[in-house]
Amino acid sequence: MTDRRPFLYDLHVELGAKIVPFGGWEMPLAYESGTVAEHLTCRRDAVVFDVSHLGTVRCDGAAMFDALQSTLTNDLRKISPGRAQYTHLLNDAGFVVDDIIVWWVGLDQFDVMPNASNTSGVTSVLPGVDVTSERCVLAVQGPRARERVANVDERFAQVGRFRVEQFEYQGVEVRVAGTGYTGEEGIEIAAPNEVAEHLLRALVAAGITPAGLGARDTLRLEAALPLYGHELTTHSTTLEAGLGWVLGWDKPSFIGRAAVADELERGCARLLSGVMVNVRQPLRDGARVSSQGVDRGELSSGNYSPVLERGIGMGLLSREVRVGDDVVIQLRGRELDAKVVPLPFVRKAK
């Protein structure tokens, strides 16, 4: 089976993208300026990512609120129509099947947005319709994101953080949410395919730099945002990742609730921690971490930080590890001295 191409594939190639396989898709890794330049532009100005590989499961109807409440971890009663919410889908053992953004578009209208490879898993437990192939999702991120998006459509720029609104654009309905995955200001625009090329060209013409998956990963790592398949897996838990706030204890049930309640009572044996080396060497997932001659776990993510100009990494390490501890990282036959540091590595630009 060949990887799927996003609807805007030809335009990405025209814009100079290097294409790589990712989650069953052929996606832009970087454009001609390269990952580091795209990363720094996001921290200082604004970039646009095509994140159409993420799924959209449309859950419309009077029964959908209850279906989402009894399936996903977070409590929709914390929000209301016109808002977005981060949540998890667990299995019965309490491990993470996926992390998801829910756009509560209207009274009985929800767009459930799973990770690229997990859309079928979501449709197997929720009575929704997979509309991923019908739309593109463009994520504009950076401290000047709203300023630059206003030159395309001022209404888009006014959508607040974790708000969701619908607008008519070029004669069709688009959905806009104030979300993102870089730690910076963000706006995500879900546009039907027929206007997606027009929209991306307009965003680029407004001075927004196209960016690929390489920069998206280094940005989310600096911001210490967990990634499915790395910090969040079917062998790790919500509590281990420090995301207990997405567990809706005030509602009667969600998949995996009993297992997570047991884990909460006994405490986590490992917790998400950040490490940094004082050299430019990128860290990598799978690298073992030790202190005082004792193995403490392994990195789940690692890379080079373009802002800090150091190697950084995150991992689910034993709970004995504390911020400020000196540790040793085993990386490709080398031993690197590192320190456990507070998360996030880099905070949102002012």
N, C-alpha and C positions, 0 to 999 in steps of 0.2 A: 504494500500500500504506500503510495507516494504522499509526501507532506502536502497539506493544503496551502494554497497561496491566498493571502489577503486580497480583498477586492482592489486595493490600491497598489498592488504589487508593481505594475508597470510604471506608475508614477514614482514610487520609491527608487526604482532602477534609474529613471530619468533624473532624479535628484542626486544620484551618485551613491546609492546605498550598497553596502556589502551585505549580501543575503546569507543567512545561516538557518539550519533547521532548529526549531524550538517548539517543544510541546505538540508536535505533529503539524507544525506550520513552517513555512519559509518566511522568515521575518528579517527586517533590517537589523544588523548588528551595530553598524555605525555608518556615517556618511563620510564625505571626503575629508572633513576637518579632523575626524577621529574621536574616539571615546573621551579622552581627557578634555579636549576642547568643548565637546558637547556637555560634559559634566559641569565644567566651570561656567559655561554660559547659563545653565540652569540655575546655578547658585547665584549668579550675578544679574541675569536678565530674564529670558524666557525661551523655552524649547517646546516642541510638540512631538509627542510619541504617538505612533499608531499602535493602539492596544486592542485592535479588533480580534486578536486571537483569544482574548478573554471571552467567556461565554455570556450569553444573555438568555435566560429562561423567563419567559413572560408568564406571570401567574395572575390572571384576571378572573374575578368572580367573587361572589359573596363568601365562599368557603375558604378563600385563600389565606385570610388572616389567621384563622385557627390552624390551618395546615402548616404555615410557617412557624407559628408559635410552638407547636408540638414537635417540630422537627429540628429547628435551628436553636443554638444556645442562647442568643441574646433575646431580650424582652422588647417586643415592638411597642408595648405600652409606654416605654420611655420616650418614644417619639410620636409622630403623627404624619398624616399625608403631607407630601411636600418635603420630606426629610429622607436622608440616607443613613444607613446603620451598618457597622462592621459586625460580623458574626461568624460563628464556626458551625460546621457540620461534623459531628462526631460519629463513631461507631459505638456499638453497645459496650465495648470495653473502655470507652472514654478517650480513645486516641483520635487524632485529627484527620478526618477524611478530606476536608477542604476548609479554606477560609474564604469568606464571601462578603461582598457588599450587596446589600438590599437597597434598591431605590423604591421608596414608597411613593409612587407617582401620583395616584389619585385614590379615592376612598377604597375601592376594591381592585386597584391596579398596582402590581409589584413587578419590578424587573430584578431578578435574582442573578447576580453576576459571579459565577464561579471561575476558577483558574482554567487555563487553556485545555488541559487534558481531562478535566473533571466534569464537563457539562453533562455527559451521559449519566454519570453517577448521581447528579442532582435531579435529573428528570426521572430517575428510577425511584426516588423517594418523595418527590413533589409533583403534583398534578399540573405541571406547566408545559409550555410549548417552547421548544428551542428555536429562537429567531436569530441566532448568531450570524447566519449566512445572509441575512437581509439588511444588516446595518454595519456601519463602521463606527469605531469609538476612537476619538482623537483626544489625547490628554495634553493640555497645555499647562506647563509647570514653570515656576520661577517667580522671583519677587516682582517682576514686571508683567506677569501673565495677564492680569486683569487690564492693565493699561493698554497692552498691545491687542488683546482680544476685543476691546472696545472699538478699535478701528475696523473690525470686521462686523460686529454686531454688539452694540452697547448693552443690549438686554442680557447677553451671555455673561458679560463681565460683572453684572450686578447680582448674579446668583450667589448666595452666601455659602459659607462653609457648611458642608454636609446638608445643604438644601438641594432640592430637585425641582426643576420647572420645565414646562413644555412651551415651545414657541413654534411659530411658522417661519420657516427659512426657505427661500427659493420655492415657495409653494407647497412644501411638505412639512410634516411635524418632526421636530428634533427635540431630544430630551437632554437637558444640561444639568450636571451635578457639580457641586463644589467639593470635589474629592481629588485625591491624587496619591502618589506612592513614592515621593521623593523627600518629604519633610518640608518642602516649600509650598507656597501658595499654589492651588491647583484648581483647574476647571476641566471636566470631562464632558465631551459632546458626543452623544450617540445620534448619528445621522443616517437616514436611509441611504442605501448605496447610490441612488440616482443623483444625490447632491454631494456625496462625500468628496469627490475629486475637486469640485468647485470650492468646497469648504477648505480643504487642505491647501490648495493653491492660494486662497485668500489669506489664510493664516501665515503662510510663508511670505507672501507679499507684504504683510503687516510687520515684518521684521522678526518673526518667530522662527528660530533655527530648528530644522528637523534633527531629531536625535533617535538613536537606536537602543536596542536592548542592553548593549554594553554599558552605556551611561545610566540607564535605568537601574541596573544592578548595583553599580558603584554608589549611586545616589541613595538608594534604599538602604544599602549597607551602612553608609555614613550616618543615616538617620536611624539605624538600628531597627528597621522594620522587618519582621520575620517574613520569610519566603516559603511558600508551600514547596515541599520536596527537600527542604533544608532544615530550617528550624521547626517547621510544622510538618509532621508526617504521620503515617499510621503506626509509628513506633514512639511518638512523642505526644505530649498533652498540652492543653491550653494553659494549665497552671505552670508547667515547667517553662513555658515561653513567656511567663510574666503577664499573661493576658486574662487574668481572672475576672477582669471587669466586663468581659463579654459573656459571662455565665449568668443567666437570668434565674437566680435562686428564688425570686418571688413568684414565679409561675409554676404551675403544678408539675410540668414534665417537659423534657426534651430528650432526644436520643442521647444516651450515654450519661444521663444525669446521676444515676445511682453510682456508677463507677467513679465519676469525678467527685462526688460527695465523699466516697471512701478515701480517695487520694487526698482531699482537703483535710480530712481528719488525721491521717497518718503523716502528712507532710511529704514534700517532694524530695527525692534523693538527689536530684540535679536541677539546676536553674540556668536560665540564659545569662551568659556573661560575655563581656567584651574584652579583647586583648589587643595590645598594640606593641609593635617593635619600633626601635629607634633607627631603622634603616628603611630604604625604599622598596625592599623585597616584598612583593605581593604575598600575602598568606593565602592558603587554599583549604577548601573543605576537605575533611578527612585527616588533617594533620593532628597528631596526638599532642595533648597538653599535659605537662606534669609539674609538680612542685615538691620540693624536699624529697625527690626521688620516688614520689608516688604518682601513678597515673591518675589524672583527674577527668579524663574524657577526651573528646575530639572536637575540632572545629566543624561547624555545620555550614559556615560561609566564610570566605576570606577573599581579600583583594587588596589593591593599592588604593589609598585615599588621595585623590587629586588635591583636596583642600589641605589636608594635614601633611601630605608628602611622606607618608609612612605606610607600612603594611598594617592592616587592621583585620580583625576577624571576630566572629561570634560563635559560641558553642554552648551546648547544654552540658555544663561542667558540674562536678560534684558540689554539693551545697557548702562544703567546707571552704571553697574558694571565696575570697573576699576582695573587694576593690582595694587596690594598693599592693596586692600580693605580687611577688616576682614569680614568674613561671618560665618553663622552657618548652619551646615548640619544636617538634620533630618534623622537619620539612625536607623531603627528598634527600634524606641522608645527612642533612645538616641539623645542628642544634642552634636555635635562635633564642636569645634572651628576650623576654617580653614582660609586660606588666598588665595586670588586670585593671581596667579603667572603667569609669562610669559610662553608662549609655544615656543618650545617643552620643556617638563620636563627634558629630557636627550638628549644631542647632540651626533652626530656621533663620534665614537672613532677615535682618531688620530693615 
